[in-house]
Amino acid sequence: MHNKDNIIEVNSVERSKEQMSIKLYIKDKDILILSSLGTVLRRNETNINKIRKLREAIYARYGAVGIHTACFFQNGLFYIYFKEIIESNLCNDEITRYIEATIKQIDKIALFVSKEDSEEKIADILKTRMYADSKYSYLLLSYNVDAMKKCEDTKAKLTKMIGIKNLQIIKYDDTKRLIYIFKLKDTLDKI
């Protein structure tokens, strides 16, 4: 993280429109740094070696939670995930508190799917987490074709377990990733 190119790139990101907009809702210094690093990861997705080194540096400084937080921003999920709260009638301080508290729970609300994972096990974990703490929306993220297939199969299993009528599902995908956001319908108004 401390090499010259990374510092220049992070400084450039910190002055971007995206980052300036994020700063309206996030005041926590570490989350802001991780959001910038996530954007740097996104901008360099084709440079596997640079991504690997940067992820290692993030992990060394912030641990697994740091990697997951950076990945949240890498995948451009800030405005997708927090759309409802940002557009709500809450004051900016309440929005900031909610967003920062939620991001600090990233290891609880996000599951990163790999091709080795069991769809049944991940769906069961998601279902348990959703019923245990229904105030959050839960993320299911995958990156690469094999993991995307597992993600799709997991969504089908979760939908069967909980019932499509009981879930709000947002799908975000492109050629490299598939992301689902799940929220229990009876909790949508309890934010």
C-alpha positions in Angstrom: 0.0 0.0 0.0 2.9 2.3 0.7 4.5 2.2 -2.8 4.6 5.4 -4.8 2.1 4.3 -7.5 -0.5 3.2 -5.0 -0.2 6.4 -3.0 -0.6 8.5 -6.2 -3.6 6.4 -7.3 -5.3 6.6 -3.9 -4.8 10.4 -3.8 -6.4 10.6 -7.3 -9.3 8.5 -6.2 -9.8 10.6 -3.0 -10.4 13.6 -5.3 -12.9 11.8 -7.6 -16.6 12.7 -7.7 -17.5 9.2 -6.5 -15.3 9.5 -3.4 -16.4 13.1 -2.7 -20.0 11.8 -2.8 -19.2 8.9 -0.4 -17.6 11.4 2.0 -21.0 13.0 2.4 -22.2 9.9 4.2 -19.0 8.4 5.8 -16.8 10.1 8.3 -14.9 7.1 9.7 -11.3 7.5 8.5 -10.6 3.7 8.0 -13.8 3.2 6.0 -12.9 6.1 3.8 -9.5 4.7 3.2 -10.9 1.3 2.4 -13.5 2.9 0.0 -10.6 4.6 -1.8 -8.7 1.3 -1.9 -11.7 -0.5 -3.2 -12.0 2.0 -6.1 -8.3 1.4 -6.8 -9.0 -2.3 -6.9 -11.8 -1.8 -9.4 -9.7 0.4 -11.6 -7.0 -2.2 -11.8 -9.1 -5.4 -12.1 -7.2 -6.4 -15.3 -3.8 -6.2 -13.5 -3.9 -9.4 -11.5 -0.5 -8.9 -9.9 -1.3 -5.4 -8.8 -4.6 -6.5 -7.3 -2.9 -9.4 -5.5 -0.3 -7.1 -3.9 -2.8 -4.5 -3.0 -5.1 -7.1 -1.4 -2.2 -8.5 0.6 -1.3 -5.0 1.8 -5.0 -4.3 2.8 -5.1 -7.6 4.6 -1.9 -6.9 6.4 -3.2 -3.6 7.7 -7.0 -4.2 8.1 -7.4 -8.0 8.2 -10.3 -9.9 6.5 -12.8 -7.2 7.4 -10.7 -4.7 5.5 -10.6 -6.9 2.4 -14.3 -7.4 2.5 -15.0 -3.7 3.0 -12.7 -2.8 0.1 -14.4 -5.4 -2.1 -17.8 -3.9 -1.2 -16.5 -0.6 -2.7 -14.6 -2.4 -5.5 -17.9 -3.8 -6.7 -19.6 -0.4 -6.7 -22.2 -1.5 -4.1 -22.3 1.7 -2.0 -25.2 3.4 -3.8 -26.9 0.1 -4.7 -26.9 -1.2 -1.2 -27.6 2.1 0.6 -30.0 3.6 -2.0 -33.1 3.4 0.2 -31.4 4.9 3.3 -29.8 7.7 1.3 -33.1 8.6 -0.3 -35.0 8.4 3.0 -36.1 11.4 5.1 -33.5 10.7 7.8 -31.1 13.5 8.7 -27.5 13.2 7.4 -26.1 12.2 10.8 -28.6 9.3 11.1 -27.8 8.2 7.6 -24.0 8.3 8.4 -24.5 6.4 11.7 -26.5 3.7 9.9 -24.1 3.4 7.0 -21.0 3.2 9.1 -22.5 0.7 11.5 -23.6 -1.5 8.6 -20.2 -1.4 6.9 -18.6 -2.4 10.2 -20.8 -5.5 10.0 -19.6 -6.4 6.5 -18.4 -9.9 7.6 -21.9 -10.6 8.9 -23.9 -9.2 6.0 -21.7 -10.3 3.0 -20.9 -13.8 1.8 -18.3 -14.2 -0.9 -18.9 -17.3 -3.0 -16.2 -19.4 -4.5 -16.5 -22.3 -6.8 -15.7 -24.8 -4.0 -18.6 -23.6 -1.8 -21.8 -25.6 -1.1 -24.9 -23.8 -2.3 -26.9 -25.5 0.4 -24.6 -24.4 3.2 -24.3 -20.8 2.0 -28.1 -20.6 1.5 -28.6 -21.9 5.1 -26.0 -19.4 6.5 -27.8 -16.6 4.7 -31.2 -17.7 5.9 -30.0 -18.0 9.5 -28.4 -14.6 9.4 -31.4 -12.9 7.9 -33.8 -14.3 10.5 -31.4 -13.6 13.3 -30.9 -9.9 12.4 -33.4 -8.8 9.8 -32.6 -5.1 9.9 -29.8 -5.6 7.3 -29.9 -6.5 3.7 -27.5 -9.4 2.9 -25.0 -9.6 0.1 -24.1 -12.7 -1.9 -21.0 -11.9 -4.1 -19.2 -13.9 -6.7 -16.4 -13.2 -9.0 -15.6 -15.4 -12.1 -17.8 -17.8 -14.1 -17.7 -20.8 -11.8 -18.4 -18.8 -8.7 -21.2 -17.0 -10.5 -22.9 -20.3 -11.2 -22.7 -21.2 -7.5 -24.1 -17.8 -6.6 -27.0 -18.3 -9.0 -27.7 -21.8 -7.5 -27.4 -20.5 -4.0 -30.0 -17.8 -4.7 -32.4 -20.5 -6.1 -31.9 -22.5 -2.9 -32.4 -19.5 -0.6 -35.5 -18.5 -2.5 -36.9 -22.0 -2.1 -36.1 -22.0 1.6 -37.6 -18.6 2.5 -40.1 -18.2 -0.4 -39.9 -15.7 -3.2 -42.9 -13.8 -1.7 -40.9 -13.2 1.5 -37.8 -11.7 -0.2 -36.8 -8.6 -2.0 -34.0 -9.5 -4.3 -31.7 -7.1 -6.2 -29.5 -8.6 -8.8 -26.3 -6.9 -10.1 -24.1 -8.5 -12.7 -21.7 -7.9 -15.4 -19.3 -10.2 -17.3 -17.0 -10.7 -14.3 -19.3 -10.8 -11.2 -22.8 -11.6 -10.0 -24.1 -10.0 -6.8 -27.4 -10.5 -5.1 -28.8 -8.3 -2.3 -31.5 -10.0 -0.2 -33.9 -8.4 2.3 -36.8 -10.0 4.1 -39.9 -8.2 2.9 -41.6 -7.8 6.2 -38.6 -5.7 7.4 -38.3 -3.3 4.5 -39.9 -0.4 6.5 -37.9 -1.0 9.7 -34.7 0.7 8.7 
